[in-house]
Amino acid sequence: MSRITTTFAKYPRTFWVANTIELLERWAWYGFFMIFSISLFHL
């Protein structure tokens, strides 16, 4: 096993799922405000 594979295997699957969901949630949050602010300036 490579070093990266052993690092991934150290943590349970739910850890990676929760972190992935957190990243998607942050991107959606900041993306909303980015689109909202751009749409306000184009009115």
C-alpha positions as CSV (number, residue, x, y, z in Angstrom):
1,M,0.0,0.0,0.0
2,S,1.2,3.5,-0.7
3,R,1.3,6.2,1.9
4,I,-1.8,8.0,0.6
5,T,-3.8,4.8,0.7
6,T,-2.8,4.1,4.3
7,T,-3.7,7.7,5.2
8,F,-7.1,7.3,3.7
9,A,-7.6,3.9,5.4
10,K,-6.8,5.4,8.8
11,Y,-10.1,7.3,8.9
12,P,-13.6,5.8,8.6
13,R,-15.7,6.3,5.5
14,T,-18.1,8.6,7.3
15,F,-15.2,11.0,8.0
16,W,-14.6,11.5,4.3
17,V,-18.2,11.7,3.5
18,A,-18.8,14.4,6.1
19,N,-15.8,16.4,4.9
20,T,-16.9,16.2,1.3
21,I,-20.4,17.4,2.2
22,E,-18.9,20.2,4.2
23,L,-16.8,21.4,1.2
24,L,-19.8,21.2,-1.1
25,E,-21.9,23.2,1.4
26,R,-19.2,25.9,1.7
27,W,-18.9,26.2,-2.1
28,A,-22.7,26.5,-2.4
29,W,-22.8,29.1,0.4
30,Y,-20.1,31.3,-1.1
31,G,-21.2,30.7,-4.6
32,F,-24.7,31.9,-3.7
33,F,-23.4,35.2,-2.3
34,M,-21.1,35.6,-5.3
35,I,-23.9,35.2,-7.8
36,F,-26.2,37.3,-5.6
37,S,-23.8,40.2,-5.4
38,I,-23.1,40.0,-9.2
39,S,-26.8,40.1,-9.9
40,L,-27.3,43.1,-7.6
41,F,-24.7,45.1,-9.5
42,H,-26.2,44.2,-12.9
43,L,-29.7,45.6,-12.1
